[in-house]
Amino acid sequence: MTIFKGRNRVTSGFRLSARPSHNGIDLVGDDDKTVHAVAGGTVGFAGIVPKSAGGLTWQWGYYVRIDGNDNRKYYYCHLAAGSLLVRVGQRVQAGTACGGQAL
């Protein structure tokens, strides 16, 4: 299962020397901006964390966290405001549309 249908590209790799605290891979969908779950599980978070809450998750903007059936957590960050298609507690399967990528 892929995050985007069609072409996509990596824009920021895992733990770049210029960004040692970056623990993820940033992908951009070139053909379709809809973000799809790569694994099934339960939506543990869907929304935005304000900067005033502290921590670094506010930098992710709108995001969805899926607590995977495989006990991993999958984060889909930098989603467009108003694009979230899932809600907390919802069970999802691989391929479920979660939201739209912010441009």
N, CA, C and O atoms as a DFTB+ gen file, in Angstrom:
412 C
 N C O
     1  1       0.853      -1.179       0.000
     2  2       0.000       0.000       0.000
     3  2       0.894       1.236       0.000
     4  3       1.907       1.277       0.698
     5  1       0.519       2.228      -0.775
     6  2       1.267       3.479      -0.825
     7  2       0.447       4.613      -0.224
     8  3      -0.782       4.552      -0.181
     9  1       1.129       5.630       0.232
    10  2       0.461       6.780       0.841
    11  2      -0.312       7.573      -0.204
    12  3      -1.433       8.009       0.060
    13  1       0.265       7.765      -1.379
    14  2      -0.369       8.527      -2.451
    15  2      -0.630       7.630      -3.645
    16  3       0.134       6.702      -3.913
    17  1      -1.693       7.903      -4.351
    18  2      -1.927       7.222      -5.625
    19  2      -1.162       8.012      -6.690
    20  3      -1.217       9.241      -6.718
    21  1      -0.476       7.323      -7.533
    22  2       0.311       8.004      -8.554
    23  2       1.723       8.287      -8.073
    24  3       2.227       7.655      -7.145
    25  1       2.339       9.245      -8.724
    26  2       3.737       9.574      -8.429
    27  2       3.855      10.345      -7.120
    28  3       2.979      11.129      -6.754
    29  1       4.957      10.100      -6.433
    30  2       5.287      10.852      -5.224
    31  2       6.798      10.889      -5.087
    32  3       7.515      10.144      -5.755
    33  1       7.265      11.755      -4.224
    34  2       8.720      11.875      -4.038
    35  2       9.042      12.195      -2.582
    36  3       8.229      12.766      -1.855
    37  1      10.241      11.815      -2.184
    38  2      10.746      12.108      -0.839
    39  2      11.323      13.515      -0.854
    40  3      12.159      13.837      -1.699
    41  1      10.878      14.364       0.086
    42  2      11.400      15.729       0.155
    43  2      12.301      15.929       1.365
    44  3      13.049      16.905       1.424
    45  1      12.240      15.030       2.320
    46  2      13.103      15.113       3.496
    47  2      13.243      13.708       4.051
    48  3      12.261      13.071       4.432
    49  1      14.476      13.241       4.090
    50  2      14.724      11.873       4.524
    51  2      14.824      11.718       6.025
    52  3      14.806      12.702       6.765
    53  1      14.929      10.502       6.461
    54  2      15.028      10.139       7.865
    55  2      16.378      10.584       8.425
    56  3      17.428      10.221       7.895
    57  1      16.341      11.373       9.501
    58  2      17.539      11.827      10.230
    59  2      18.620      12.431       9.341
    60  3      19.737      11.919       9.261
    61  1      18.281      13.487       8.701
    62  2      19.262      14.203       7.903
    63  2      20.293      14.864       8.812
    64  3      19.959      15.280       9.921
    65  1      21.516      14.964       8.366
    66  2      22.550      15.593       9.192
    67  2      22.208      17.051       9.490
    68  3      22.563      17.570      10.549
    69  1      21.518      17.714       8.558
    70  2      21.127      19.109       8.768
    71  2      19.952      19.229       9.745
    72  3      19.719      20.299      10.308
    73  1      19.217      18.138       9.945
    74  2      18.062      18.132      10.845
    75  2      18.118      16.871      11.700
    76  3      17.312      15.963      11.494
    77  1      19.046      16.787      12.656
    78  2      19.237      15.549      13.412
    79  2      18.033      15.120      14.252
    80  3      17.940      13.953      14.633
    81  1      17.110      16.039      14.549
    82  2      15.943      15.650      15.333
    83  2      14.777      15.195      14.459
    84  3      13.721      14.833      14.977
    85  1      14.960      15.209      13.147
    86  2      13.898      14.788      12.232
    87  2      13.853      13.268      12.207
    88  3      14.812      12.611      11.803
    89  1      12.721      12.719      12.647
    90  2      12.609      11.265      12.762
    91  2      11.638      10.652      11.765
    92  3      11.122       9.560      12.002
    93  1      11.385      11.323      10.674
    94  2      10.425      10.800       9.717
    95  2      10.876      11.024       8.297
    96  3      11.964      11.540       8.039
    97  1      10.019      10.627       7.385
    98  2      10.255      10.830       5.967
    99  2       9.121      11.706       5.454
   100  3       7.951      11.388       5.662
   101  1       9.452      12.794       4.793
   102  2       8.441      13.664       4.208
   103  2       8.268      13.293       2.742
   104  3       9.227      13.261       1.971
   105  1       7.024      13.015       2.380
   106  2       6.685      12.669       1.007
   107  2       5.720      13.697       0.456
   108  3       4.925      14.276       1.196
   109  1       5.793      13.920      -0.843
   110  2       4.868      14.811      -1.523
   111  2       4.212      14.019      -2.650
   112  3       4.889      13.362      -3.440
   113  1       2.883      14.093      -2.709
   114  2       2.166      13.462      -3.816
   115  2       2.182      14.392      -5.017
   116  3       1.756      15.542      -4.913
   117  1       2.665      13.917      -6.147
   118  2       2.725      14.743      -7.347
   119  2       1.431      14.691      -8.148
   120  3       1.038      15.693      -8.746
   121  1       0.766      13.544      -8.168
   122  2      -0.443      13.377      -8.969
   123  2      -1.720      13.561      -8.145
   124  3      -2.712      14.086      -8.650
   125  1      -1.700      13.138      -6.905
   126  2      -2.890      13.178      -6.057
   127  2      -2.443      13.580      -4.651
   128  3      -1.470      13.033      -4.132
   129  1      -3.132      14.511      -4.044
   130  2      -2.746      15.016      -2.725
   131  2      -3.456      14.292      -1.579
   132  3      -3.250      14.644      -0.418
   133  1      -4.293      13.282      -1.881
   134  2      -4.993      12.537      -0.833
   135  2      -4.021      11.583      -0.156
   136  3      -3.327      10.818      -0.827
   137  1      -3.969      11.626       1.171
   138  2      -3.083      10.778       1.968
   139  2      -3.866       9.542       2.404
   140  3      -4.949       9.656       2.978
   141  1      -3.310       8.357       2.127
   142  2      -3.962       7.087       2.461
   143  2      -3.162       6.353       3.534
   144  3      -1.932       6.403       3.545
   145  1      -3.861       5.683       4.424
   146  2      -3.214       4.880       5.467
   147  2      -2.451       3.726       4.829
   148  3      -2.940       3.088       3.896
   149  1      -1.261       3.465       5.330
   150  2      -0.476       2.345       4.812
   151  2      -0.704       1.078       5.626
   152  3      -0.267      -0.002       5.229
   153  1      -1.384       1.202       6.759
   154  2      -1.664       0.048       7.609
   155  2      -3.007       0.248       8.295
   156  3      -3.452       1.380       8.486
   157  1      -3.641      -0.837       8.659
   158  2      -4.908      -0.765       9.375
   159  2      -4.693      -0.548      10.855
   160  3      -3.626      -0.846      11.392
   161  1      -5.718      -0.023      11.512
   162  2      -5.647       0.210      12.952
   163  2      -6.768       1.117      13.394
   164  3      -7.828       1.161      12.768
   165  1      -6.538       1.840      14.469
   166  2      -7.514       2.755      15.045
   167  2      -6.948       4.157      15.065
   168  3      -5.789       4.352      15.431
   169  1      -7.748       5.139      14.677
   170  2      -7.309       6.531      14.687
   171  2      -7.175       6.968      16.150
   172  3      -8.154       6.996      16.896
   173  1      -5.953       7.306      16.540
   174  2      -5.674       7.744      17.907
   175  2      -5.686       9.253      18.052
   176  3      -5.872       9.771      19.153
   177  1      -5.489       9.966      16.942
   178  2      -5.519      11.436      16.952
   179  2      -5.843      11.902      15.545
   180  3      -5.384      11.324      14.560
   181  1      -6.646      12.962      15.467
   182  2      -6.944      13.601      14.180
   183  2      -7.246      15.055      14.485
   184  3      -8.310      15.371      15.018
   185  1      -6.323      15.940      14.152
   186  2      -6.523      17.354      14.439
   187  2      -5.223      18.116      14.384
   188  3      -4.319      17.795      13.613
   189  1      -5.149      19.136      15.225
   190  2      -3.968      19.986      15.291
   191  2      -3.662      20.251      16.757
   192  3      -4.571      20.366      17.579
   193  1      -2.386      20.347      17.076
   194  2      -1.949      20.687      18.433
   195  2      -1.448      22.122      18.401
   196  3      -0.542      22.434      17.628
   197  1      -2.013      23.002      19.219
   198  2      -1.559      24.398      19.200
   199  2      -0.153      24.543      19.778
   200  3       0.261      23.761      20.633
   201  1       0.561      25.532      19.310
   202  2       1.919      25.801      19.801
   203  2       1.912      26.007      21.305
   204  3       2.871      25.640      21.984
   205  1       0.838      26.593      21.837
   206  2       0.752      26.872      23.269
   207  2       0.727      25.605      24.123
   208  3       0.942      25.676      25.333
   209  1       0.468      24.446      23.509
   210  2       0.427      23.189      24.253
   211  2       1.830      22.697      24.609
   212  3       1.981      21.788      25.426
   213  1       2.844      23.289      24.004
   214  2       4.217      22.860      24.253
   215  2       4.576      21.652      23.395
   216  3       3.735      21.124      22.666
   217  1       5.811      21.228      23.486
   218  2       6.263      20.120      22.654
   219  2       6.482      20.564      21.219
   220  3       6.382      21.747      20.895
   221  1       6.779      19.603      20.375
   222  2       7.089      19.922      18.982
   223  2       5.988      19.531      18.008
   224  3       6.074      19.865      16.826
   225  1       4.954      18.832      18.469
   226  2       3.954      18.362      17.521
   227  2       3.192      19.495      16.851
   228  3       2.595      19.280      15.796
   229  1       3.191      20.693      17.424
   230  2       2.515      21.823      16.772
   231  2       3.114      22.087      15.393
   232  3       2.436      22.612      14.510
   233  1       4.372      21.727      15.207
   234  2       5.033      21.950      13.918
   235  2       4.460      21.056      12.818
   236  3       4.680      21.312      11.634
   237  1       3.736      20.024      13.198
   238  2       3.186      19.089      12.226
   239  2       1.919      19.623      11.580
   240  3       1.452      19.053      10.594
   241  1       1.356      20.691      12.103
   242  2       0.087      21.189      11.591
   243  2      -1.005      20.168      11.860
   244  3      -0.983      19.470      12.873
   245  1      -1.953      20.090      10.948
   246  2      -3.004      19.082      11.088
   247  2      -2.382      17.721      10.813
   248  3      -1.620      17.551       9.861
   249  1      -2.720      16.750      11.665
   250  2      -2.176      15.417      11.436
   251  2      -3.107      14.342      11.952
   252  3      -4.009      14.594      12.751
   253  1      -2.860      13.131      11.468
   254  2      -3.599      11.941      11.876
   255  2      -2.581      10.935      12.389
   256  3      -1.539      10.718      11.770
   257  1      -2.895      10.317      13.540
   258  2      -2.073       9.214      14.053
   259  2      -2.942       7.966      14.048
   260  3      -4.035       7.943      14.613
   261  1      -2.436       6.947      13.406
   262  2      -3.125       5.659      13.419
   263  2      -2.326       4.712      14.292
   264  3      -1.136       4.485      14.071
   265  1      -3.005       4.165      15.288
   266  2      -2.409       3.147      16.152
   267  2      -2.630       1.814      15.447
   268  3      -3.718       1.239      15.475
   269  1      -1.563       1.347      14.816
   270  2      -1.660       0.200      13.924
   271  2      -1.969      -1.113      14.609
   272  3      -1.661      -1.315      15.784
   273  1      -2.581      -1.993      13.854
   274  2      -2.844      -3.353      14.340
   275  2      -1.550      -4.096      14.659
   276  3      -1.563      -5.091      15.385
   277  1      -0.442      -3.617      14.120
   278  2       0.872      -4.233      14.346
   279  2       1.609      -3.588      15.522
   280  3       2.806      -3.816      15.699
   281  1       0.906      -2.786      16.325
   282  2       1.443      -2.087      17.504
   283  2       2.393      -0.951      17.168
   284  3       3.065      -0.436      18.061
   285  1       2.470      -0.546      15.909
   286  2       3.237       0.636      15.521
   287  2       2.296       1.832      15.458
   288  3       1.079       1.671      15.357
   289  1       2.861       3.020      15.516
   290  2       2.088       4.246      15.363
   291  2       2.485       4.884      14.036
   292  3       3.671       5.035      13.741
   293  1       1.487       5.257      13.241
   294  2       1.702       5.844      11.929
   295  2       1.200       7.282      11.966
   296  3       0.046       7.540      12.310
   297  1       2.076       8.213      11.611
   298  2       1.752       9.635      11.651
   299  2       1.703      10.191      10.229
   300  3       2.619       9.984       9.433
   301  1       0.618      10.899       9.930
   302  2       0.447      11.546       8.635
   303  2       0.305      13.032       8.933
   304  3      -0.758      13.488       9.354
   305  1       1.366      13.777       8.716
   306  2       1.456      15.175       9.159
   307  2       1.390      16.155       7.987
   308  3       1.444      15.769       6.819
   309  1       1.272      17.415       8.338
   310  2       1.232      18.515       7.366
   311  2       0.027      18.384       6.435
   312  3       0.137      18.608       5.230
   313  1      -1.131      18.018       7.009
   314  2      -2.353      17.910       6.221
   315  2      -3.034      19.273       6.125
   316  3      -2.836      20.136       6.980
   317  1      -3.821      19.456       5.100
   318  2      -4.503      20.731       4.878
   319  2      -5.652      20.918       5.872
   320  3      -6.362      19.968       6.204
   321  1      -5.822      22.155       6.338
   322  2      -6.944      22.494       7.223
   323  2      -8.243      22.129       6.523
   324  3      -8.425      22.420       5.341
   325  1      -9.140      21.495       7.255
   326  2     -10.437      21.123       6.704
   327  2     -10.437      19.870       5.854
   328  3     -11.469      19.515       5.286
   329  1      -9.296      19.188       5.752
   330  2      -9.219      18.034       4.859
   331  2      -9.332      16.687       5.568
   332  3      -9.410      15.650       4.909
   333  1      -9.344      16.685       6.900
   334  2      -9.329      15.410       7.623
   335  2     -10.585      14.602       7.313
   336  3     -11.697      15.130       7.350
   337  1     -10.402      13.328       7.010
   338  2     -11.494      12.445       6.610
   339  2     -11.761      11.337       7.616
   340  3     -12.639      10.503       7.399
   341  1     -11.012      11.317       8.718
   342  2     -11.181      10.300       9.752
   343  2     -11.354      10.986      11.104
   344  3     -11.066      12.175      11.247
   345  1     -11.823      10.234      12.089
   346  2     -12.030      10.784      13.427
   347  2     -11.445       9.836      14.470
   348  3     -11.268       8.647      14.205
   349  1     -11.149      10.359      15.640
   350  2     -10.582       9.561      16.727
   351  2     -11.519       8.396      17.047
   352  3     -12.735       8.561      17.143
   353  1     -10.922       7.223      17.209
   354  2     -11.671       6.021      17.538
   355  2     -12.116       5.222      16.333
   356  3     -12.536       4.072      16.470
   357  1     -12.030       5.817      15.151
   358  2     -12.456       5.132      13.928
   359  2     -11.477       4.026      13.584
   360  3     -10.264       4.227      13.656
   361  1     -11.986       2.863      13.210
   362  2     -11.156       1.777      12.715
   363  2     -10.928       2.005      11.221
   364  3     -11.872       2.294      10.485
   365  1      -9.692       1.878      10.778
   366  2      -9.369       2.070       9.369
   367  2      -8.602       0.871       8.837
   368  3      -7.988       0.119       9.595
   369  1      -8.647       0.711       7.546
   370  2      -7.895      -0.334       6.865
   371  2      -6.805       0.325       6.037
   372  3      -6.871       1.521       5.752
   373  1      -5.809      -0.451       5.653
   374  2      -4.809       0.065       4.717
   375  2      -5.542       0.560       3.488
   376  3      -6.408      -0.135       2.956
   377  1      -5.198       1.766       3.030
   378  2      -5.821       2.357       1.859
   379  2      -6.911       3.370       2.182
   380  3      -7.376       4.080       1.290
   381  1      -7.329       3.448       3.454
   382  2      -8.341       4.421       3.842
   383  2      -7.806       5.838       3.635
   384  3      -6.689       6.149       4.050
   385  1      -8.599       6.694       2.997
   386  2      -8.212       8.096       2.818
   387  2      -8.311       8.798       4.164
   388  3      -9.349       8.743       4.824
   389  1      -7.224       9.462       4.575
   390  2      -7.154      10.123       5.886
   391  2      -7.315      11.632       5.794
   392  3      -7.849      12.250       6.716
   393  1      -6.869      12.232       4.711
   394  2      -6.933      13.688       4.558
   395  2      -6.166      14.112       3.324
   396  3      -5.682      13.279       2.557
   397  1      -6.061      15.408       3.143
   398  2      -5.368      15.943       1.985
   399  2      -4.072      16.641       2.393
   400  3      -4.009      17.323       3.416
   401  1      -3.082      16.462       1.598
   402  2      -1.767      17.063       1.843
   403  2      -1.864      18.580       1.696
   404  3      -2.478      19.088       0.759
   405  1      -1.250      19.288       2.633
   406  2      -1.160      20.751       2.514
   407  2      -0.214      21.088       1.369
   408  3       0.808      20.427       1.184
   409  1      -0.550      22.095       0.620
   410  2       0.288      22.457      -0.531
   411  2       1.412      23.369      -0.145
   412  3       2.206      23.765      -0.998
